[in-house]
């Protein structure tokens, strides 16, 4: 049986996902089931989306990064997102300012639908295709 706290958290996730759907339109619906995507919510390129379709995705200020975040608050090699089976995991790559998942600094963390990531001054939301509520 769900507690009141669990119900509140579930409702917040649904509302957050609906707001994200309005923000990026049909792109979220077109994301294949099980595929991860990062959506930049705050930062110089807010609104950008990055499908996580490779086994390993590098994030940083280095122009050769898979996800290039051009800001001095982002380390050249800041973080790595890995797909491990059906799951995604983020690992800090020794960045100066740290990598945060839902406001907690992490070394490594398993990602879940609607997790908020902070990399430098960028705030990104992690979503999984097919995780929305059925209509």
MARBA-3410 file (N, C-alpha, C, O; in Angstrom, 1 decimal):
135
0.8,-1.2,0.0,0.0,0.0,0.0,0.9,1.2,0.0,1.9,1.3,0.7 ~ 0.5,2.2,-0.8,1.3,3.5,-0.9,1.0,4.4,0.3,-0.1,4.5,0.7 ~ 2.1,5.0,0.8,1.9,5.9,1.9,1.5,7.3,1.2,1.6,7.5,0.0 ~ 1.1,8.2,2.0,0.8,9.6,1.5,2.0,10.2,0.9,1.9,10.9,-0.1 ~ 3.2,10.0,1.5,4.4,10.5,1.0,4.7,10.0,-0.4,5.1,10.7,-1.3
4.6,8.6,-0.6,4.8,8.0,-1.9,3.8,8.5,-2.9,4.2,8.8,-4.1 ~ 2.6,8.7,-2.5,1.6,9.3,-3.5,2.0,10.7,-3.9,1.8,11.1,-5.1 ~ 2.4,11.5,-2.9,2.8,12.9,-3.2,4.0,12.9,-4.2,4.0,13.7,-5.1 ~ 5.0,12.1,-3.9,6.2,12.0,-4.8,5.7,11.6,-6.2,6.2,12.1,-7.2 ~ 4.8,10.6,-6.3,4.4,10.1,-7.6,3.6,11.2,-8.4,3.9,11.4,-9.6
2.8,11.9,-7.7,2.1,13.0,-8.3,3.0,14.1,-8.8,2.9,14.7,-9.9 ~ 4.1,14.4,-8.0,5.1,15.4,-8.4,5.8,15.0,-9.6,6.1,15.8,-10.5 ~ 6.1,13.7,-9.7,6.8,13.2,-10.9,5.9,13.3,-12.2,6.4,13.7,-13.2 ~ 4.7,13.0,-12.0,3.7,13.0,-13.2,3.6,14.5,-13.6,3.6,14.8,-14.8 ~ 3.4,15.4,-12.6,3.3,16.8,-13.0,4.6,17.4,-13.6,4.5,18.1,-14.6
5.7,16.9,-13.1,7.0,17.3,-13.7,7.2,16.8,-15.1,7.7,17.6,-16.0 ~ 6.7,15.6,-15.4,6.8,15.0,-16.7,5.9,15.8,-17.7,6.2,16.0,-18.8 ~ 4.7,16.1,-17.2,3.8,16.8,-18.0,4.3,18.2,-18.4,4.2,18.6,-19.6 ~ 4.9,18.9,-17.5,5.6,20.2,-17.7,6.7,20.0,-18.8,6.8,20.9,-19.7 ~ 7.5,19.0,-18.6,8.5,18.7,-19.6,8.0,18.4,-21.0,8.5,18.9,-22.0
6.9,17.6,-21.0,6.3,17.3,-22.3,5.8,18.6,-23.0,5.9,18.7,-24.2 ~ 5.2,19.5,-22.2,4.8,20.8,-22.8,6.0,21.6,-23.3,5.9,22.3,-24.3 ~ 7.1,21.5,-22.6,8.3,22.3,-22.9,9.0,21.8,-24.2,9.4,22.6,-25.1 ~ 9.1,20.5,-24.4,9.8,19.9,-25.6,8.9,19.3,-26.6,9.3,18.8,-27.6 ~ 7.6,19.4,-26.4,6.6,18.9,-27.4,6.6,17.4,-27.6,6.8,16.6,-26.7
6.5,17.0,-28.9,6.4,15.6,-29.3,7.7,14.9,-29.2,7.7,13.6,-29.2 ~ 8.8,15.5,-28.9,10.1,14.9,-28.9,10.1,13.8,-27.8,10.6,12.7,-28.1 ~ 9.5,14.0,-26.7,9.4,13.0,-25.6,8.6,11.8,-26.0,9.0,10.7,-25.7 ~ 7.5,12.0,-26.7,6.7,10.9,-27.2,7.4,10.1,-28.2,7.1,8.9,-28.4 ~ 8.3,10.7,-29.0,9.0,10.0,-30.1,10.2,9.2,-29.6,10.8,8.5,-30.3
10.6,9.5,-28.3,11.7,8.8,-27.7,11.4,7.3,-27.6,10.4,6.9,-27.0 ~ 12.3,6.4,-28.2,12.0,5.0,-28.1,11.9,4.5,-26.6,12.6,5.0,-25.8 ~ 11.1,3.5,-26.4,10.9,3.0,-25.1,12.2,2.5,-24.5,13.0,1.8,-25.2 ~ 12.6,2.9,-23.3,13.8,2.5,-22.7,15.0,3.3,-23.0,16.0,3.2,-22.3 ~ 14.9,4.2,-24.0,16.1,5.1,-24.3,16.1,6.3,-23.4,15.0,6.9,-23.2
17.2,6.7,-22.9,17.4,7.9,-22.1,17.6,9.1,-22.9,18.1,9.1,-24.0 ~ 17.3,10.2,-22.3,17.5,11.5,-22.9,17.8,12.6,-21.8,17.2,12.5,-20.8 ~ 18.7,13.5,-22.1,18.9,14.6,-21.2,18.3,15.9,-21.8,18.5,16.1,-23.0 ~ 17.6,16.6,-21.0,17.0,17.9,-21.5,17.6,19.0,-20.7,17.5,19.0,-19.4 ~ 18.2,20.0,-21.3,18.8,21.1,-20.6,17.6,22.0,-20.2,16.9,22.6,-21.0
17.5,22.2,-18.9,16.4,23.0,-18.4,16.9,24.4,-18.0,16.1,25.4,-18.2 ~ 18.1,24.6,-17.5,18.7,25.9,-17.2,20.1,25.9,-17.7,20.8,24.9,-17.5 ~ 20.6,27.0,-18.2,21.9,27.1,-18.7,21.9,27.8,-20.0,20.9,28.0,-20.6 ~ 23.1,28.1,-20.5,23.2,28.8,-21.8,22.5,28.2,-23.0,22.0,28.9,-23.9 ~ 22.3,26.9,-23.0,21.6,26.3,-24.1,20.3,25.5,-23.6,20.1,24.4,-24.0
19.5,26.2,-22.8,18.3,25.6,-22.3,17.4,25.2,-23.4,17.3,26.0,-24.4 ~ 16.7,24.1,-23.3,15.9,23.6,-24.3,16.5,22.5,-25.2,15.8,21.8,-25.9 ~ 17.8,22.5,-25.2,18.6,21.5,-26.0,18.3,20.1,-25.4,18.1,19.9,-24.2 ~ 18.2,19.1,-26.3,18.0,17.7,-25.9,19.1,16.8,-26.4,19.6,17.1,-27.5 ~ 19.4,15.8,-25.7,20.5,14.9,-26.0,20.0,13.5,-25.8,19.9,13.0,-24.6
19.8,12.7,-26.9,19.4,11.3,-26.8,20.7,10.5,-26.3,21.8,10.7,-26.9 ~ 20.5,9.6,-25.4,21.6,8.8,-24.9,21.6,7.5,-25.6,21.3,6.4,-25.0 ~ 21.9,7.5,-26.9,21.8,6.2,-27.7,23.1,5.5,-27.8,23.1,4.4,-28.5 ~ 24.2,6.0,-27.2,25.5,5.3,-27.2,25.6,4.6,-25.8,25.0,4.9,-24.9 ~ 26.5,3.6,-25.8,26.8,2.9,-24.5,27.4,3.9,-23.5,27.1,3.8,-22.3
28.2,4.8,-24.0,28.9,5.7,-23.2,28.8,7.1,-23.8,29.0,7.3,-25.0 ~ 28.4,8.1,-23.0,28.2,9.5,-23.4,29.0,10.4,-22.5,28.8,10.4,-21.3 ~ 30.0,11.1,-23.1,30.8,12.0,-22.3,30.1,13.4,-22.2,29.5,13.9,-23.2 ~ 30.3,14.1,-21.1,29.7,15.4,-20.9,30.9,16.3,-20.4,31.6,15.9,-19.4 ~ 31.0,17.5,-21.0,32.0,18.4,-20.6,32.2,19.6,-21.5,31.5,19.8,-22.4
33.2,20.4,-21.1,33.5,21.6,-21.8,34.5,21.4,-23.0,34.7,22.3,-23.8 ~ 35.0,20.2,-23.1,35.9,19.8,-24.2,35.0,19.7,-25.5,34.0,19.0,-25.5 ~ 35.3,20.4,-26.6,34.5,20.3,-27.8,34.3,18.9,-28.3,33.4,18.7,-29.1 ~ 35.2,18.0,-27.9,35.1,16.6,-28.4,34.1,15.8,-27.5,33.8,14.6,-27.8 ~ 33.5,16.4,-26.5,32.5,15.7,-25.7,31.3,15.4,-26.5,30.9,16.2,-27.4
30.6,14.3,-26.1,29.3,14.0,-26.8,28.3,15.0,-26.5,27.5,15.5,-27.4 ~ 28.3,15.5,-25.2,27.4,16.6,-24.8,28.4,17.7,-24.4,29.0,17.7,-23.3 ~ 28.4,18.7,-25.3,29.3,19.9,-25.1,28.6,21.0,-24.3,27.7,21.6,-24.9 ~ 29.1,21.3,-23.1,28.5,22.3,-22.3,29.5,23.4,-22.1,30.4,23.3,-21.3 ~ 29.4,24.5,-22.9,30.4,25.5,-23.0,30.2,26.6,-21.9,29.5,27.6,-22.1
30.8,26.3,-20.8,30.8,27.3,-19.7,31.9,27.0,-18.7,32.3,25.8,-18.6 ~ 32.5,28.0,-18.2,33.7,27.8,-17.3,33.4,27.0,-16.0,34.3,26.5,-15.4 ~ 32.1,26.9,-15.7,31.7,26.1,-14.5,31.7,24.6,-14.7,31.6,23.8,-13.8 ~ 31.9,24.2,-16.0,31.9,22.8,-16.4,33.4,22.4,-16.7,34.1,23.1,-17.4 ~ 33.8,21.3,-16.1,35.2,20.8,-16.4,35.3,20.3,-17.8,34.2,19.9,-18.4
36.5,20.3,-18.4,36.6,19.8,-19.8,36.1,18.4,-19.9,35.4,18.1,-20.8 ~ 36.4,17.5,-19.0,35.9,16.1,-18.9,35.1,16.0,-17.6,35.7,15.7,-16.6 ~ 33.8,16.4,-17.6,33.1,16.6,-16.4,32.4,15.3,-15.8,32.6,14.9,-14.7 ~ 31.7,14.6,-16.7,30.9,13.4,-16.3,30.8,12.4,-17.5,31.0,12.8,-18.6 ~ 30.4,11.2,-17.1,30.2,10.2,-18.1,28.8,9.5,-17.8,28.6,9.1,-16.6
28.0,9.3,-18.8,26.7,8.6,-18.6,26.9,7.3,-19.4,27.3,7.3,-20.5 ~ 26.7,6.2,-18.6,26.8,4.9,-19.2,25.5,4.1,-19.2,24.7,4.2,-18.3 ~ 25.2,3.4,-20.3,24.1,2.5,-20.4,24.6,1.1,-20.0,25.4,0.6,-20.6 ~ 24.0,0.6,-18.9,24.4,-0.7,-18.4,23.1,-1.6,-18.4,22.2,-1.5,-17.6 ~ 23.0,-2.4,-19.5,21.7,-3.2,-19.7,20.6,-2.2,-20.0,20.7,-1.4,-20.9
19.5,-2.3,-19.1,18.4,-1.4,-19.3,18.5,-0.1,-18.5,17.6,0.7,-18.5 ~ 19.6,0.0,-17.7,19.8,1.1,-16.8,20.8,2.1,-17.3,21.6,1.8,-18.2 ~ 20.7,3.3,-16.7,21.7,4.4,-17.0,22.3,4.8,-15.7,21.7,4.8,-14.6 ~ 23.6,5.1,-15.8,24.4,5.5,-14.6,25.2,6.7,-15.0,25.8,6.8,-16.1 ~ 25.3,7.7,-14.1,26.2,8.8,-14.3,27.4,8.7,-13.3,27.2,8.4,-12.2
28.5,9.1,-13.8,29.7,9.1,-13.0,30.5,10.4,-13.2,30.7,10.9,-14.3 ~ 30.8,11.0,-12.1,31.7,12.2,-12.1,33.0,11.8,-12.6,33.6,10.8,-12.2 ~ 33.6,12.6,-13.5,34.9,12.3,-14.1,36.0,13.1,-13.5,37.0,13.5,-14.1 ~ 35.9,13.4,-12.2,36.9,14.1,-11.5,36.8,15.6,-11.7,37.8,16.4,-11.6 ~ 35.6,16.1,-11.9,35.3,17.5,-12.1,35.6,18.4,-10.9,35.6,17.9,-9.8
35.9,19.6,-11.1,36.2,20.6,-10.0,35.0,20.9,-9.2,35.0,20.9,-8.0 ~ 33.9,21.2,-9.9,32.6,21.7,-9.3,31.7,20.6,-8.9,30.6,20.8,-8.3 ~ 32.0,19.3,-9.3,31.1,18.2,-8.9,29.9,18.0,-9.9,29.6,18.9,-10.7 ~ 29.3,16.8,-9.7,28.2,16.4,-10.5,27.1,16.1,-9.4,27.4,15.4,-8.4 ~ 25.9,16.6,-9.6,24.8,16.5,-8.7,23.6,15.8,-9.3,23.3,16.1,-10.4
23.0,14.9,-8.5,21.7,14.2,-8.9,20.7,14.6,-7.8,20.9,14.2,-6.7 ~ 19.7,15.2,-8.2,18.6,15.6,-7.3,19.3,16.3,-6.0,18.9,16.0,-4.9 ~ 20.2,17.3,-6.3,20.8,18.2,-5.3,21.8,17.5,-4.4,22.2,18.1,-3.4 ~ 22.2,16.3,-4.7,23.2,15.6,-3.9,24.4,15.3,-4.8,24.3,14.8,-5.9 ~ 25.6,15.7,-4.3,26.8,15.5,-5.0,27.1,14.0,-5.1,27.0,13.3,-4.0
27.5,13.5,-6.2,27.7,12.1,-6.4,29.0,11.8,-7.0,29.6,12.7,-7.7 ~ 29.5,10.6,-6.8,30.6,10.0,-7.6,30.0,9.2,-8.7,30.4,9.3,-9.9 ~ 29.1,8.4,-8.3,28.3,7.5,-9.3,26.9,7.4,-8.8,26.7,7.3,-7.6 ~ 25.9,7.4,-9.7,24.6,7.3,-9.3,23.8,6.6,-10.5,24.0,6.9,-11.6 ~ 22.9,5.7,-10.1,21.9,5.2,-11.1,20.9,6.2,-11.4,20.4,6.9,-10.5
20.6,6.4,-12.7,19.6,7.5,-13.0,18.2,6.9,-13.1,18.0,5.7,-13.6 ~ 17.2,7.6,-12.7,15.8,7.3,-12.8,15.1,8.4,-13.5,15.5,9.5,-13.6 ~ 14.0,8.0,-14.1,13.2,9.0,-14.9,12.9,10.2,-14.0,12.5,10.1,-12.9 ~ 13.1,11.4,-14.6,12.9,12.7,-14.0,13.9,13.1,-13.0,13.7,14.0,-12.2 ~ 15.1,12.4,-12.9,16.1,12.9,-12.1,16.6,14.2,-12.6,16.7,14.5,-13.8
17.0,15.1,-11.7,17.5,16.4,-12.1,19.1,16.4,-11.9,19.5,16.0,-10.8 ~ 19.8,16.7,-12.9,21.3,16.7,-12.8,21.7,18.1,-12.9,21.2,19.0,-13.5 ~ 22.8,18.4,-12.1,23.4,19.7,-12.2,24.9,19.5,-12.5,25.6,18.8,-11.8 ~ 25.3,20.1,-13.6,26.7,20.1,-14.1,27.1,21.5,-14.3,26.6,22.1,-15.3 ~ 27.9,22.0,-13.4,28.2,23.5,-13.5,26.9,24.2,-13.3,26.2,23.9,-12.4
26.7,25.3,-14.1,25.5,26.0,-14.0,24.3,25.5,-14.8,23.3,26.0,-14.9 ~ 24.6,24.3,-15.5,23.5,23.7,-16.3,22.7,22.8,-15.4,23.2,22.0,-14.6 ~ 21.4,22.8,-15.6,20.5,21.9,-14.9,19.8,21.1,-16.0,19.2,21.7,-17.0 ~ 19.9,19.8,-15.9,19.3,18.9,-17.0,18.4,17.9,-16.3,18.5,17.6,-15.1 ~ 17.4,17.5,-17.0,16.5,16.5,-16.6,16.7,15.2,-17.4,16.8,15.3,-18.6
16.8,14.1,-16.7,16.9,12.8,-17.3,15.6,12.2,-17.5,14.8,12.1,-16.5 ~ 15.2,11.7,-18.7,14.0,11.1,-18.9,14.2,9.8,-19.7,15.2,9.6,-20.4 ~ 13.3,8.8,-19.5,13.4,7.5,-20.2,12.1,7.4,-21.1,11.0,7.7,-20.7 ~ 12.4,7.0,-22.3,11.3,6.8,-23.3,10.3,5.8,-22.8,10.7,4.7,-22.3 ~ 9.0,6.0,-22.9,8.0,5.1,-22.5,7.7,5.1,-21.0,6.9,4.3,-20.5
8.2,6.1,-20.2,8.0,6.1,-18.8,6.8,7.0,-18.4,6.5,7.1,-17.2 ~ 6.2,7.7,-19.3,5.1,8.5,-19.0,3.9,7.7,-18.6,3.8,6.5,-18.9 ~ 2.9,8.4,-18.0,1.7,7.6,-17.6,0.9,7.3,-18.9,0.9,8.1,-19.8 ~ 0.2,6.2,-18.9,-0.7,5.8,-20.0,-1.8,6.8,-20.1,-2.3,7.2,-19.1 ~ -2.3,7.0,-21.3,-3.4,8.0,-21.5,-4.7,7.3,-21.4,-5.7,8.0,-21.6
END
